[in-house]
Amino acid sequence: MTPKQGGGGAGKPRRDKPAKGPKGAGGEPRDARKAANLKGGKAARDARRAEAGKKGNKPPAPGAPDPRGEGYWGDQRGPEYWAARKAAKKAGRPLPGPGETTGPSRGPRRDGPARPPRGGRPDGGRPESGRPDGERRGRGDRREADAPPLPRDFQGDGQLLYGRNAVHEVLRAGRRPVRAVWATAATLEGESWLAELDEVEVRLADSDGLAALAGSPDHQGVVAAVDAYPYVELAELLAQPDPLIIALDEVQDPQNLGAIARTAECVGATGMIICRHRAAEVTPAAVKASAGATEHLPIVQARNLADALAEAKSTGAWIYGAAGREDGAVPYTQPDYTGGCVLVMGAEGTGLRARVSASCDQLVALPLRGHLDSLNVGAASAALLYAILQQRERVDTGT
């Protein structure tokens, strides 16, 4: 009878395969070769373990003296040791070592007194930070621990300005009261205007204390407690002859707000209009980014920018909005910027809103010759403001 032909036989008679010999020369069985070769295999491993036991590297037999100390192997390699090691690793504590009593909670050391709790003092009292034992101090706690006390007349809506230019300009402008000034010894020695202050006492503080007080490490060694920023009314700006005003449509970055305010103050702009909602305000970060220009530049916080532009247009001012050529904007050198003028800048990525764009008399665009399709709002504002200034000065001088 012929062998059964199945699916796995591919139509060929089934045959038993001969046993494969080991790789390489020789035909002895593999187990015999491993037993004969002491450099590898289970026999060699057993031989090494037996040799290690002779040298004292294995636990002693029950009842025999332990050359490494009583209980060494039970604490070091027993289940309690591994449980303690796992718990210590999970909790972030140092791993238990030889000679220490093990367990889920570390016991007293065998070679000395008990270790004090983490973060505590040896006398068992509260740690130096004033927090419960074992509790770490976070970044938010640094303000309570290291910040100098605020003056009693400091209002809740006041601001803590930081940075040398910001503090210097708020003192020079005199638009809002300065309640206190803190400075490091090095800053007080290097900045002569701090030593010349008569109306405000300069209090010494270290750098960490100023960082905790200002909430920023960029304090440059000086912090001032001042009242809230004094926004002005739009009518105050429009009352000036031939005003030059820059308006920001929902610009949300305080760094951009500060940079634009600095440029506007440098070109002699009459003031600035910002949105009250969904826009950056004059914060300490914006004051520092402006190098203190916000303390000299009048700023209006408008509830509705389109209505503010309509009010400016009613007084005879022309409204120009910055946009792209694809929005129908003309080259920035084409309009006549003399007389009352309001330049409107949109937020990065979104530009001018539809109603704000419709409120403009004309849209202007800067040329772009590179690969990018837009400028930063701060850089675009600087280019347009200086183009307006150049044209207005030419008209004034008759050149």
Secondary structure, 3 states (H helix, E strand, C coil): CCCCCCCCCCCCCCCCCCCCCCCCCCCCCHHHHHHHCCCCCHHHHHHHHHHHHHCCCCCCCCCCCCCCCCCHHHHHHCHHHHHHHHHHHHHCCCCCCCCECCCCCCCCECCCCCCCCCCCCCCCCCCCCCCCCCCCCCCCCHHHHHCCCCCCCCCCCCEEEECHHHHHHHHHHCCCCEEEEEECHHHHHHCHHHHCCCCCCEEECCHHHHHHHHCCCCCCCEEEEECCCCCECHHHHHCCCCCEEEEEECCCCHHHHHHHHHHHHHCCCCEEEEECCCCCCCCHHHHHHCCCHHHCCCEEEECCHHHHHHHHHHCCCEEEEECCHHHCCEECCCCCCCCCEEEEEEECCCECCHHHHHHCCEEEECCCCCCCCCCCHHHHHHHHHHHHHHHHHHHHHCC
